[in-house]
Amino acid sequence: MIAKRVGGALLTLFLLSLVVFAMSLLMGGDAAEAMLGQNATPEALAGLRAAMHLDQPSWQRYLGWLGGLLRGDLGVSLITKLPVSTLLAPRLLASLQLAGLTAAVSVPLALFLGILAAVRRGSLLDRVISMATIGVVSVPEFVIATLMVLIFAVRLHWLPALSSSRDFSSLHDVVRVFTMPVICLACVVMAQMIRMTRAAVCDALDSSYVEAARLKGVPPRRLVLGHALPNAIGPIVNAVALSLSVLLGGVIVIEVIFNYPGVARLMVDAVSTRDLPLIQTVAMIFSAAYLMLVTSADIVAILCNPRLRHR
Amino acid sequence: MNTVPKSGVPYGAQAPKVRRRRMNVSLLLGGATIIFWLIVALVGPMVAPHAPGQVVDLDVFSPASSTLPLGSDYLGRDVLSRMLIASRFTVSIALLATLLAATVGVFCGLLAASSGWVDAIFSKLFDTLSAVPSLMFGLVVIGSLGASIPVLVGTLATVYSPGAFRTSRALARNIAVLDFVTVARARGETLPYIVLREILPNLVGPLAADFGLRFVFVTLLLSGLSFLGLGVQPPNADLGALVRENIAGLGFGAAAVLVPTFAIASLTIGMNMVIDAVSGGRRAGGRR
């Protein structure tokens, strides 16, 4: 069962490489023209195209690219002439720091609030939480980010509006750089996780076996943690994975607004310079990350559910 | 999705009463907001006091006055007139894209639910499509094809059709195994008849909720793209573009940046409130 899931994910990854390559074909062979600019004589253009293998038929280029990808050779950036891996490594690290911190803050908090709201269903707390989460889910990331900049950077002068500094000599600096981007991202991610966790726990609490346990006189805490929660873990893990995949998209806007030097900004820049190898690699990384999240959620859900485990 | 009530009394004795009252309030509030924006999009540009590109004020980011009810923007243009035009762009592009996504998604979903090998192919196809982060997909496609309105609508529809596909497929599969469909099949009805007359009518409610939800996502992504400068291009503008061009006014708390921000929020929150009220507040939200 697990092997099937992993196999399915790998197949999707392969199809994805086709999609990514097709998308980059849409951008056309303009990279050679873009590089030469005003010096684009027909001979120079033809020579450069040959050097960059842009003259080969597309399926040949696809196979070459895929082979390189599998060997770990990501190609050379068309614009900077540096290997893509050199360009990518520090950016990836920076983005992972941001995403990791956000996940570390938001997942426990969201699960706690979601379970609390489900247990106190119909109470004032539940209504406040659900209104707040609807509000946050409905608002684009850039609105939250701009409002935070307005309040904390422009009005209160507590934090810098940009997070481009990479000087982590003291804890103080780390806090100054990360606070706003992390809070913005966490807001977006948490809102959904809370909603889905609440729905999953509510469903479990409504089921007849929990009713039976309640009639048997199981104390409320044991009822929720021991009886309802284990059955809600599958949907909850799914919710966490889906929310974290939202992080992948949200990070693009947040990195641009706060000028944070991560992968997403690299991608935005690569699109504007039509740097194909870079675009392909970043698109593959993002998509692979999404697939990994979803597949691992599937696997955890299988491991947590005896009915699926023993099939 | 309104499911059959499960056995047992609800958790918390007075919960149903409270929920019903809240449902009506949020339905009323949300519905009024949606209708308000639809009317604005429909007739707004006709009643706009100034042309959207006309510079009417020597001062930039001026506060609200009797002549300019929402002040002026970063070039001294009338914010009210620009808001009216921008909401038409946002609402119409989002509606069009959602319609397209829903049509493609539901059509393929129904097809997939009624045939095994079609299901395998479509599922894999849409799964693959949905594994590309939406904003990244928009970035690449619009970056390569240029930012025109047809490209924008197409991109948004492509990004959100997998969701519509998955919802309609799951719903249709649940209905396809029910007795009345088996009966229809035994009667010897044709496949189109079964799909269109037996299965589809039972999907209308949940699919409408899904449509509303998808409209929210499309609006958010459209605003995000416009905010990054990849959406509606100047001299036209949608709400996200208005936020982008007036972002410098944030420091003064200018209406030029705050009003479109709250407009986006009210549009999407209103839609969410309606869906929540209609589907009984039990929907698990997800943004994809």
Contacts between the chains, C-beta under 8 A, distances in Angstrom:
chain1	res1	chain2	res2	distance
A	11	B	124	7.3
A	12	B	124	7.0
A	12	B	127	5.8
A	12	B	128	5.4
A	12	B	131	6.1
A	15	B	124	6.7
A	15	B	125	7.9
A	15	B	128	4.3
A	16	B	128	5.6
A	16	B	131	5.9
A	16	B	132	7.1
A	19	B	128	6.0
A	19	B	129	7.2
A	19	B	132	6.7
A	20	B	132	7.6
A	23	B	137	7.8
A	23	B	140	5.1
A	23	B	141	6.7
A	23	B	144	7.4
A	24	B	140	7.6
A	26	B	140	7.8
A	26	B	141	6.9
A	26	B	144	4.6
A	26	B	145	6.5
A	27	B	140	7.5
A	27	B	143	7.2
A	27	B	144	3.8
A	28	B	144	7.1
A	121	B	11	5.6
A	121	B	12	5.6
A	121	B	15	6.1
A	122	B	12	4.7
A	122	B	14	7.0
A	122	B	15	3.7
A	122	B	18	5.4
A	122	B	19	6.7
A	123	B	12	7.6
A	127	B	22	7.1
A	130	B	281	7.4
A	133	B	285	7.7
A	134	B	269	6.4
A	134	B	272	5.1
A	134	B	273	6.9
A	134	B	276	6.8
A	134	B	285	7.8
A	135	B	265	7.6
A	135	B	269	6.0
A	137	B	272	6.8
A	137	B	285	5.5
A	137	B	287	6.4
A	138	B	216	6.4
A	138	B	220	7.8
A	138	B	265	6.3
A	138	B	268	3.7
A	138	B	269	4.2
A	138	B	271	7.6
A	138	B	272	5.1
A	139	B	264	7.2
A	139	B	265	4.8
A	139	B	268	6.9
A	139	B	269	7.6
A	140	B	220	5.0
A	140	B	223	4.9
A	140	B	224	5.4
A	140	B	227	7.1
A	140	B	240	7.3
A	140	B	264	6.3
A	141	B	224	6.9
A	142	B	223	7.6
A	142	B	224	6.4
A	142	B	227	4.7
A	142	B	240	7.9
A	142	B	243	7.0
A	143	B	243	7.4
A	143	B	261	5.1
A	143	B	264	6.7
A	143	B	265	6.4
A	146	B	243	7.2
A	146	B	247	6.8
A	146	B	250	6.0
A	146	B	257	7.6
A	146	B	261	7.0
A	147	B	261	7.7
A	149	B	250	7.1
A	150	B	250	5.2
A	150	B	251	7.6
A	150	B	253	7.5
A	154	B	250	6.7
A	154	B	251	5.0
A	188	B	287	7.8
A	191	B	285	7.9
A	192	B	285	5.8
A	192	B	286	5.8
A	192	B	287	6.0
A	195	B	284	6.0
A	195	B	285	4.6
A	196	B	284	4.4
A	196	B	285	7.1
A	196	B	286	6.7
A	199	B	282	6.3
A	199	B	283	7.3
A	199	B	284	4.0
A	200	B	284	7.3
A	202	B	11	7.8
A	202	B	282	7.1
A	205	B	11	5.4
A	206	B	6	4.8
A	206	B	8	7.0
A	206	B	10	7.8
A	206	B	11	6.8
A	207	B	6	6.7
A	208	B	6	7.3
A	208	B	7	5.1
A	208	B	8	6.1
A	211	B	7	7.2
A	211	B	8	4.2
A	235	B	284	7.7
A	239	B	284	7.2
A	239	B	286	7.7
A	242	B	286	5.3
A	242	B	288	7.0
A	243	B	286	7.9
A	245	B	133	7.4
A	245	B	288	7.5
A	246	B	287	5.4
A	246	B	288	7.2
A	248	B	133	4.7
A	248	B	136	7.8
A	249	B	133	4.5
A	249	B	134	5.6
A	249	B	135	4.5
A	249	B	136	7.0
A	252	B	133	7.7
A	252	B	135	4.9
A	252	B	136	6.7
A	252	B	139	7.3
A	252	B	228	7.8
A	253	B	135	7.1
A	253	B	224	5.8
A	253	B	227	7.1
A	253	B	228	7.0
A	256	B	228	6.4
A	267	B	136	6.7
A	267	B	139	6.8
A	268	B	139	6.7
A	268	B	228	7.3
A	271	B	139	5.4
A	271	B	140	6.3
A	271	B	143	3.9
A	272	B	143	7.0
A	274	B	143	7.8
A	274	B	144	7.9
A	279	B	140	6.5
A	282	B	136	7.9
A	283	B	132	6.9
A	283	B	136	6.2
A	283	B	140	6.6
A	286	B	132	7.4
A	286	B	133	5.1
A	286	B	136	5.5
A	287	B	131	4.9
A	287	B	132	5.3
A	287	B	133	7.2
A	290	B	131	5.1
A	290	B	132	7.9
A	290	B	133	6.4
A	291	B	131	5.4
A	294	B	131	7.8
